[in-house]
């Protein structure tokens, strides 16, 4: 059937010549193009045709496949061995004599069309290409018209049925629409206004989506055109190639593009071939699909795909437990994996994808968004492949429907063995969703929003509601080094700034080794684990523990932050009946006589003498009791914490001495007391104040998986976003928090009516957008890039001269002297690369020290955490050095097989999200040399 459809189209000499130029094989007798997938009966690949095109490539261009793979040759033809390549085609006036080529060019929407419907040509008779801005303008106008027609029809009460594209707002307040199909009447209203070839392709593909026949299409797809620096048209060259595609939906993006969402059948089969030949998966393919060789196994898997998809359409669960599906567990998981990764949840549900690791699973996906303006031709192929868009978006396409046992297993993924018994993920956090707090906190008397009854999110849209505030933010952002001043429209400035930040974050994310990335993203999962442990150990509500951690976080590294909260909980549980004694009074006076005067400090201390913690009434009095008791009776050492939330030993300074804990202000301790005494949502929201950072930090700790919007933006997060060595006193950081540093030209407009401080919401949206691009959560993107930027710009490196050096590189980019990639590569070189996180190898105490009374006390204090008098051994192993301290290896030894031993003593990191990032260093401690 497919062959009969393509015979007349590919039979012309001119078009055959065109295909030969781009490296596609044709039969001189039938005119058929060899199908690269081998899926369809009419398009079987013929060895003779492959030899013919290879001979053509070699004879005409002078190079064989190996040479072209290495980038040599007088052209860029498609190699039959690389099914998803594109080819560069140099078009001439002669080519425009062929109607088929002309129609493809017209359908692509990238050439200039004259009023009489012909293609405009230059003096040499070659087609004139539209500049980028005009192509984008046309796309935007078409998409806006579609959205407007839908909006009017809905306002008039018209309904379109299940699966129709639906309107929605993005996090930055722009319109978009997604769904399976568009009502044909909407496309009909566009006729006569836009490119008829584009509308014809849209109408044909849309019809099969609406009917649900699951048709495979052969799409001639143009790659993105290249333009000169001025954005002007480039004559005579275009890239394109045939793509065997399975459409499953339509998307109208916020940027004005109309995308046909597809599964690339070429990529799907490539993935199956990789599994069939890969050392780690060939046996699984043999067990699942049988066959005597990899090719036979791939063929069996291909033939099962329609059944697999039909089961989704018919709501039949795929898998061994449901014999009616005709699909085994092994077949299901391998087909899932060959279709590819769509998001992080899917990976956790699919053991094959999970086993691939982050980087490979990112690459191993077959989803393709095909822009309508780049589809030059659409030929319908075989039906019977009904990819259900709703199933894909809900992760039902690439993941099985879980039963209770499945949930118990998948929730344990990515957690260490010591923690695998606890319930994890969204399901475990669902009960705490009622305690999620708004990340905006309006406090003005004339505020119209309620942060308790509403879920107020800090984002660009909330800033854009106030035109004056939007302009204030835009003008400030445009002054930063590296931000090109190419617009005066505030919204456009901010949109381009967000795109710049997203690009930086993705670059930084991709520089991190997958093994490190897979663990550095777990900091908030670890924080949640700690709250769950303490909920069981101390009896406090999880939300009050998370709020106490957030309250005590300013100016503390994460290890110390955790320890202070643990000390507070421990005293509340075990010392509530202890009476405030003279030793505690003396300590209190010593601590606060300089701040409030000796007389006042003495009065407060003497008034508490003889009273137990339970008898003290105010939050401040209880805070004073807790700190005084701890300073007198508890040792000062504190524990190292792994990203997963394991306590793994005492923190050490670089010279091997136990590090000492230090409390923050009484205000912070009093806030922590307040939320422990009253764990209501109202109490927590009040205690955590107006700072977006603290409020997001709390949500990230309590709900790392159930809350998909909160993201903690601190000093390091700003540095990562701008790829600059910033510190707390820098302008960009101050602007993020809504303050004005000394010497600043302008201040950022804040709003107590809306509960908005600084540019926080703009960065938050950028992190959300970057996370979406990599299929992870915003807080995971923040954790990964937070660690990376700390490794790129160490505190000691952030000198005035080094800051100027990096800013100068960004100014060169801004002025067009460097490309974006050149700028970032030179930044990495200037900073001497990204050092790996401190916790990759961290020094901690491995046992008792009989000659150290403080160490013995520490063991008693930590006994409940460590399961006995000895510190818990690291489940991933570690070696004890001659000095008796333990070097804890968080990454499996196999990950270092090609690296030198990485035994380094380093400081504890602050938790990703603590605003004041400098770790607390011991007096006289020297920074150690680290491996690059």
N, C-alpha and C positions, 0 to 999 in steps of 0.2 A: 504493500500500500504506500509506504513511504517513498519507495523508489518511483512508483508511478506518478506521484505528486511532483517529484523533483526532476524527472526526465525532461519535460519541456523547458523548465526554467534553466537548467544547466546545459542545454544542448547547443547553445549558440557559441560560435567560435570566439567572439569578443569576450564573452563572460568566462569561457574556459581559460582564455589567456589571462584574464584578470585573476582567476583562482590559482593558476600556475605561478603567477608572480608572488602571491602570498603563501605559496608552499602547500596548497591543497591538491590532492591527487584526483584526477578525473579519468573516466573511461572514454576513449574516443568513440566506442560503439554505442554506449548507453548514456553517456554524459553524467553518470552518477558520481557523487562525491563519496569517497570512502568514509564510512562512519567511524570516528575514532573510538567510540565506546563499544562497538560490536553488539549493542543491545537490540537493534532493530533488524528484522529479516531483510528488508530491502537495501540495507546499507552495510553489508558485510565487507570487512576489509579484505582486499585482494592483494596477495603478495606482489603480483605483477605491477599493480598500480603504485605500491610503495616504492618498488625498484625504479619505476618510471619517474616519479617525482624526485627521488634521490639522485637519479642521473641528471635530471634537469637542474637541480640545485648545484650539482658538481660541475656540470658542463658550463652553465651560464655564469655561475658565481665563482667557480674555481676552488671551492672549499667543500669538504665533506662535513658530516654532522659534528664530529669532534671539534673541528676548527670553529664551527659556529657556536658551539657551547662555550668555547673560550673567548667568544666575542670578536673573532677575526672574520674577514670576508668583505666583499663589496656590497653588502646588503644584509638585511635581517629577516631572512625567510623563515617560515615555520618549519621546524624539524618534526617529522612524523613521530619521533620518539617522545616529543613533548607536546602532549595533547592540548594543553590550555595556553599555548603561546599565542602572541599576536604578531603580525608582520607589518613592516613599513611598506607602503605602496606609494610609489611616485607616479602621480596621475598626469597624463598628458592630454592635449586637445583631442587626440585620436580616441582615447578612452571615453570621452564624453559623447562620442558618436553612438555608443552602445546604450540602448534604453534601459537595460537592466542595471548597469552601473549608475546611470543618472538617477534612477528611482531609489537606489540605495543611498546615494548622496543626499537626495532630497529628504528622505525619511529620517536621516540622521539629524537634521536640523542644525547643521554646522556650516552650511554653505549659504551664500547670498542668493536669493531667488528674486528674479525680476518680476515686474508686474504681469508679464505675459506667461509666467509660470516656468520660464527657463532659468538655468543656472547662469549667474553672472560670471564672466571670465575675465582674466587679465589680458594684456597685450599678446601673450604667447598662447592664449586659448585655454589656459588652465583655470580650474574653479577658484573662485575667491571665497576664502573662509571668513566667517564672522568672528569678530573679536570676542574674548571671553565675556566681557560685560554685557554684550548684546545677547549672547546665548543664554546667559543667566537671567537677563531681563525678560526674555521671551518665556523661559521656563516659569519664572515667578508669576508672570501675568496669567499663564494658563492654569497654574495650580491655584492661584487666588480666585480665579473665575469658578473653578470646580468647587472650592470650599464655599464660595458665596452662594452658588446654586443650591448646594446641599443645605446650607443654613436657611435659605429662604423657603425651601420645600419643607424643612422640619418645622419652621415657624408657622407654616400654613397647615400644620397637622399631618403632613404626609409621612408615611412610614415605608421602609424599604425592605424589611425582612431581615432575618438572621444572617449575619455574615457581611452585611453592607459596611463599607468604610464608615467609621464614626469619628466625629470631631472631638479633639481634646486639646488641652493646653500643656505645653512643656513646662519644665521647672523654671525657665526664664520667661514664661508668659506668652510664648508665641504659639500660633495655631499649627496643628498638624492633623493628619487623619490616617488611620490604618484600618484595614479590614480585608475581606476576601475579594470583594468585587465592588464595582460602581454601577448604579442603576443605569441601564442603557439610555434612558431619556435624558440623563445629565450629559452624556457624551454627545447625544444628538443636538443639544443646545449649543454645542461648541463648533458645530460644522459651519464652515464658511469664514470662521474667525482665525483659525489656526492651521498649521501644516496638515493637509489632508492625509499625507502618508503616515504621519505620526498617529493621527486619530484613528486611521484604519487599523494599524497595528494594535493600538490600545483596545479598540472595539473587539477585535478577533480574540485576543488573549483574555480580555474581560469576560467574553461570552462563555469560554470554556471554564473559567473560574466560577462563574455564576451557575453553570449547569453541573459542576462537580464531576466532570468526566475524567479529570486527572490526565490531561493530554501533555505529552512531552513535545517541546518545541525546539526547532533549530533556529536560533537567533544569530543573525550576523550582527556582531556587537563591536562598536567602535570604542577604542580606548580613549582616555582623556587626551585631548589635543595639547600640543606644546605651543606656547606663545612666547613672544619676546618680552623683555623686561618691562616695556611700556604697556603690555597687555594688548598689543596690536595683532592683526591677523598675520598668519604665516601661510604662504602660498604653496600649493602643489604637493602636500604630504598628508597622509592620514594613516592611522593604524586600525586594524580590525581583524576579526576572525570569527568563524562559526562556533557557536556555543550550544551544545545539547543541554537544554534547560527544562526543569520541571517547575512551572510557576505555582505558587501557593498563596499569593496575596498581593495586595497593592498598598503602597504607602505614599502619602504626600507629605514630604518633610517640611520642617519649619523653615528650611532655607529655600524652599520653592522648587524642589525637584520631585518629579513623579517617578517612583521606582516600582518596577515589577520585582517582587520578592521571589527568588527561585532557589532551587537546589541544583547545583551543577552536577549533571550526571557524569561528566568527565572526571570531576574531582572525586565523586563518590566511588567510581571504579578505581581511580588511582589509589584511594585509601584502602580499598579491599586488596589491591595488588600489594600494597606495602605490608598489610597485615599478613598476607599469604607468604611473603618472602622474609619477613622480619624474624630474627632469631627468637625474640621473646613471644611472638604471637603465631608463628606458623603452626605450632602444635595445636593451639586452640582452634585455628581455622580448620585443621584436618579433623579434629574431633567434632566440630560443629557442622561442617559441610561435606565431609568425606572427600572422595576424589583421589586420584593417583598422583596429582601434581598441583602446584599452585594455580595454574590456569583453570583447571577443572573446578577447583574450590571457588574461585572467583565467579565462574559461570553459574554455579549453583546458588551462590549468594545473590547474584544479580536477579535470577529468576524468582527468588523469594521476596524481593522488594515489593512487587505489587500486592502480594498477600499480606505482607507486614503493614502496608499503608491502608489496605482495605479493612483490616482489623480495626485500625483506629477509627476509620469512618463509621464502622458498624458497632463501635464501642465494645469490641472484643479484646480482652486483655491478652497480650502476647506473652508466651512463656510456657514452660514445661507443666506448670500447675493447671494450665487450661489447654488440654489436648485439642479442643475445637479450634484453637488458633492456628494449628499447624506449624507453630514456631517454637523451638526450644529456647531455654534460657541463654545458652551459648550463642545461638543464632541471633537472638534478639539483641544481646549486648554488642556483638560485633557489627551488626547492621546499624545499630544506634551510633556506634563509634565511627563507622564509615560515613554516615550522614554528617556527623561532626558536632563539635561543641557549640552550644549557643550561650550558656551562662554557667556560673560556678555551681549552682544547685544541681544542674544536670551532671556535672562531673562527679559530684558526691554520690549520685544515684547510679552511676554506671561504672562498674569495677574496671572495665577496659579503659575507659577514658581516664579514670582516676589513676590507673597504673601508668598512663602515658606521661604524667607530670604536666606542669603548667604550660611550659613552652610548646611541647609537642602537641598537646591538646588544643592549644590556640591555633596551631598551623593545620591540625587535622580536622578541618571543617569544610563543608561544601556549600554553605549558604552564600548566595550572591545577590546583591541588589543591582538590578539592571536598569539604568536610567533610560526613560522613554526616549529622550532626545538622542541617545546613542545606539538605538536599535535600528539598523539599516534595513533589515528584512526579517520577517517572521513566517516560518513554514511549519504548519501543524504536523505532528508525528503521531506516534502510537498513543491510544488512550489507556486507561486502567491504572494510573499512578496517582490516586487522590490524596495528595498531601494536605492534611487538615490544618489550616492556619491556627485555629484556636488551640489545637493540640500541641503545635510547635511552641506557641507562646506560653503555654502552661506546662511546658516540659513533658508533655505526654508522648510526643513523637520520639524524642531521644531517650526517654526513661520509662520504665515500667510503672504501672500503678502499684504503689507499695501496700503490702499488708502490714500487720503489726510487727511481725518478725523483721520485715525489711526495714521498717522505721528504726527499730532498735539497732540494726546493723549500720545503716547509713548515718545515723546520728553520731556514731563513734569515729567516723572517718576524720583523719587529720589530727586526732588526739593521741597523746602518748598512752601507752598501755596502762600506766598508773591511774589515768583519769577515765579510761574507757567505760567504767561502770556507771558514770553519771549521765543523766539525760542531757543532750545538747541540742543546739539549733533552735529554730523558730518554735517548734512544738514545746520545748521546755520553757521557753521565754513567754509563751502566749499568756500565761496567768499574770504576768507582770506588766502587760501592755497598758493597763489602767494607770500605771504610775509613770508613764512617759510624760515628760513635761515639754511645754512649748519652748522652742529655741529663740523665740522673741518674747519679751516681757514688757508690754506697754504699761507705763506707770502714771502717765499724765491724767489729770482729772477729766479731761475731755476725750479720753481714749474710748474708741467704739468697739474694741476687741477685748475679749476676755481670755487670758492665757490659761485659765483653769478649765473652762468649759469648751474651749476651742483648741485645736492643734495648730498653733501659729509657727510657721517655718520661716527661718531667715534665708532669703534667696534674692535673686536679682529682681524678680517680679514685685516683691514687697518694697524694694527701693524705688522701682520705676513708677510706683503709684504717686510719688511726690516729684514733680518735674524739677523743682529747685534742687532737691537732694540728688536726683539722677545726674544733673549737670555738674554739681559739686564733685561727685564721685568720678565722673568721666574726665573732667579737667585734671583732677589729681592723678589719675591713672596714666593719662597721656604724657605726663612729665617724666615717667620712669624711663631709665635707659633701656633701649631695645624695643620700645613701643613706638611704632611708626605713626607719625602725625599725618594721617591721610584722610581725615574726616573732621567735620565740625559738628556732626549730629551726635548728641550724647549716647543714644541707644546704640548707634552703629559703632561708636568708639568702644563701648563696653562689650558688645558682641565680639569685636575683633580682639579685644584684650582677653576675653575668655578663651577664644580659639588659640591665642598665643600661649596662654597658661596650660591649656589642655595638651598642646603639642609638647611643651616642656615636660609635663608630668609623664606623658607616655614615653618620651625619650629616656627620662630618668628611670622609670619603671623597667624598661627593657634592658637597661644596663646591668641590672641586678641578676645574679645567677638564680636560676629557678629554685635550687635547693634552699637558698637563703630567702628568696621571695616567699616560698611556701611556708616559711616559719615566721618571717617578719610581719606577715599579715595577721598573725594570731594574737597580737598583744591584747586586744579587747576580748577575744575568746578566753584568754588566760585570766583577765580581770573578772569576767563573769564566773569562771571556775572558782576563783577565790571567794566571791560573794556567796556561791552555793556551799562551799566548804564551811564558811563561817556561819552561814544560816543554820547549818546542822550543828556546828560546834558551840556557838554562843546563843543561838535562839533568836537573834535579831532578824527582822524582816530584810529581805534582799534589797529592797529599794532604799532602806535606811543605811545599809552598809555601803551601797554604791554612792549615795549622797555624802556619806562621811568621807569616803575616798576622794570624791571631787572637792569637798570643802577643804581638805588638808593638802591639796595638790600644789598650790602656788609655791614656787621656788624650791620644789623638792624633786629629786630624781624618783623614778617609779619605785625602786626598791625601798627607799626611805619612806615614801608616801604610803606604801602598803604596810610597812612596819609600824608607823605611827597609828594607823587605823586599827591594827591588830592589838597594839598596846592599850588603846582606848577600850576596845571591846573586852579585852582580858581583865582590865581593872573593873569595868562595869559588872562583869560576871562574878569575879572571885573576891573583889575587895569592896563591895558595896556596903558591907557592914563594918569596915575598918574606920576607926576614928582618926580624924585629922590631928596629928601629933606635933610636938614641938620641933622635931627634926624637919617635918614638912613645912612648918611655919617659917623656920630659919631659911630654908631653901627658897620659899616664895619671896621672902624679903630680899634675898640676894639677887634673885632673877629680875625683880621689878622696881627696886628702889631707884635706879637711874631713870626709869621711864616715868613713874608717877610720884617719886619722892619717897624717902624712907618712912616718913610719918604715915602717909596714906597706905603704903604697903604693909606696914606693921599693924595698922588698924584692921585691914582686911584679913590678914593672917590670924591675928589674935581672935577675931570674931568667929573664925571657923574651927579653932582648936576645940577638940572634944566632940565635934559633930561628924557623923558618918556621911558617906557620899549620898545615901538615900535621904538624909535629913536636910541636906542643902537644897534650897528652893530654886535658885536662878540658874540659867544656863552658864553664866559666867562663873558662879561659885563652883559648880561641878567641874567646869573646865579647869579652874585653878586647882581643885583637888586632884584631878587626873594628872595634870602636868607635875605637880609637886610630888605626888606619890611616885610617879615614874622616875623622876630625877633622883629621888632618894633611894628607892628600893630596887629598881630594875637596872640590869646591866645596859651598856650603851651600844652593844653590837647589834647589827641587823642582818637580815637574810638576803641572799641573792634569789631572785625569782626568774624562772624561765618564761619564755613567751606564752607557754601553755598554762602558766599559773602554778607550777611546781616550786616548792621551797627546796633549794638544793645545797645550801651551805652558807656560812658567814661571809659577808663581803670583806674583801681585803684591799688595803692600799697597795701601791706598787712596791713598797718595801716589805710586804708581808704582814703588816700590822692590821688588826681588826679595825674596820671603819666604825665611826661613832655616829649615832643618830642625833638629830637636832630638831626640836619642835619649831613650828612656825609661830605666827602671832596668836594672841589670845582671842582675837576676833575669829580667826579661822577655827580654832579649837572649840570656841563657843558655838559656832555654826554646826560643827560636827555633833556636838552634844545635843543641839536643838533637834536635829533630824533623827537621832537615836531615841530621844525621849518622845518625839511625836513624828512618826513615819508617814503621816498623811501626805497626799499629793500637794495640798496647799502649803503645808509646813515646809516641804522640800523645795517647792518653787520659790517661796519667800527666802529661805536660807541661802539658796544658790545665787540669788541676786539677778542682775540684769546682763551680766557678761555672757555673750553668746558662747564663748569658748568653754566656760565652766558648765553651762547648761547642756551643750552638746556632749561634753566629756562624760557627764553623768549618764545621758542616754546611751552612749556608746558602751559604757561599763555594764549597765543593767540589761540592755537589749542589743547586743552586738549583731544579732542576726534578724530579729523581729523588726527592728527599726532600720529601714533602708535609706533614710534621708539624712539623719544626723551625721555630722562630720566635724571633727575637732580641728580648728584652724589656729595654729599658734605660730611662734616665730619661725620655727623650722619649716612649717608648712608653707609659709610665705616665701622663705628662701628657696624651697623646692619649686614652687610655682613660677618664680621669676628666674630660677637658676642663678642666684646671686648670693654672695656670702653675707647675709644680713644678720643683725643682732637686734636685741630688744629696743635699743635707742634709735634705730634707723627710721627714717620717714615712712617707708612702706609698711613697716610693722606697726608703727603708731597709727597710721591711717586705717589699718585693718581693725584696730580696737577703738577707733573713733576719737583718738587724742591728737593733740597738735604738739609735735616736738619743738624744742627751742630752735628758732631760726627758720622755721618753715614759712614758705610764702603764703600758703592758704591753709585753712582748716577744713576738715571734712564735716559736712552737715549731718547731724544726728537727729533722731526723732524719738522723744519719749512717748509721743502719741502712738506711734507704730511699734515702739520697742526696738529701734534700729540704732546700732552703734557701728560706725565705720563701714569699710568695704567688705566686711566679713561675708555677706551674702553672695557677693560676686565670686569670691574665691570658692565658696562652698559649692556653687553651681558648676564651676570649672572642675572641681574634684569629682562631682557627681557624673559629669559628662565624660571625663577621662575613665572613671571606673566602668561606666557602661561600655565604653569602647573595648575594654579588656575583660568584660564579663565578670567583674568582681564588685564588691560593695564599696561605697565611697570611703568608709572608715578603713577598709583594707588598702585602698589606693593611698590613703594618707599615711598609714603605718609603713608601707613599703617605701614610699618616696621620702618619708621622714627619716628613716634609717639611712637611706641612700645619700641624702643631702648632708647629714651629719658626718658621713664617711667622706664626702667630697670636700666639705669646708669644715675642718676641725676648728675648735675655738681658738687655738693658738695661731691658726693660719689667717684668721680674720683681722689682719692688720690694715691700717689705713692704705698702705701702698698696694696690698693685694686686692682690697676692695676696688681701688681705682683701676687696677689692671683689668679686672673682670668687667667693670662698668665701661671701660674703654672698648673692650671687645663688642659689647652690646651696642655701643654707639656706632661702631663701624658697620655692624649689621643694619642698624637703623638708617645709616647713610648710604647703604647699598654697596659698601666696600667688601662685605663678607656675606655669603649665603647663610641661611639658618644653620645648616649642618656644619659648615665651616666654623661658625661661631661656637657651637657647642663642643665640637671636637677640640678647638683651641682652649676652651674653658677647662675641659678634662685634662688636657696636657698641662695647663698652667697650674692647676691644683694638684697635679701628680696623681690623678685617678681617684677612684672611689675605694676607700678602705672598707673592709667588711665590718659588720657590727661587733660591738664588744662581746655580746653573748655567744658569738660563734665559738669562742674559747674564753671562758671566764674563770678566774681564780676564786676558789672558795675554800673554807675550812672543812676538812674531811673527818675530824674526830676531836676527841678531848685533848686538852693540854693540862696535864695534872699540875703543873706549876703555875697555872694562871687561874686565880680565883674568879676573875671576871668571866673567863671562858666556861668554867663550871656552872656559874649562874646562868649564862646564856643557854646552856644545854637544858637547864631546868625550865627556863622561860619558854623555850621552843619545843619542849618535850612533846606537847600535843600536836605540833605541826610535823615533827620528824618521826613520830611513831615509836619513840623510845629515847634513850639517852644518847644514841649515836645519830649523827646526821644521815638523812636518807641518801642512799647511793643513787647516782645518776643512772636512769634506766638505759641510757645509750652508752654507758661505759665511761671510763676515765682513768688516768694514771696518777698515782701518788708520787710526787717528786721527793727528792731527798730531804726537803725541809719539812715534810709532813703535811703540806697543804695539797689540795686536790685540784687538778686542772680538769674542768668539766667540759666535755665535748658535746655540744648540742647536735651537731650534724653527724650523721653516720660516717664511720671511717671511710667507707667507700667513696664518699663525695670528695675526699682529699687525696685520692689515689694518684692524681697527677700533680699534686702540689707539695711544696715543702711543708714540714711540720709547722703548725701554726699555734705555738704555745706562747700566748701573750698575756701579760698582766695588764688589765685595763679597768677603767672606772665603770661603775654601774651606769647604765643609760637612764635618762629620764623617760617616763612613759610617753609614748607618742601622744601629744596633746597637752602636756604640761607647758604652760606659757613660758615659764622661766627655765630654759633648757640646760644651762650649764650644770653638769653633775657636781655634787658637793665633794670637793677634793680635800684630802688630808693635808695638814700643814707641811710644807716642804716637799710634797709629792711631785715627782717628775713624770712628765708624759713619756710613755714608753714608745719605742719604735715599733711600727706595725708593718706587717706584710702588706704589699700593695694588692 
